[in-house]
Amino acid sequence: MGLGKIASSVGKGLVAGAAGTAFMTLSSTLEMKIRHREGSSAPADAAGKVLGVEPRSEEGKKRFSNITHWGYGTGWGAFRGLIGAAG
């Protein structure tokens, strides 16, 4: 297994992870609008505990939650690509 194959698989995984995260974001946003509910703070709460991050404002918490959501989804895609390269 060459470095090119690994890089290609990780790249494809990143794209797939980002696409999957985008579709999940779209579906959850539609559901929130239909049900007239606020977004979840769970990503920010969980990552904040693990990383020791405490956003200073509600806007900061929303931004941190969004970064965590996209980073987590895209990161798992990269990991899946790496697993695929390993066979």
Protein Blocks (a to p, Z undefined) as FASTA:
>chain_A
ZZklmmmmmmmmmmmmmmmmmmmmmmmmmmmmmnopacdfklmmmmmmmnopacfbfklm
mmmmmmmmmmmmmmmmmmmmmmmmnZZ
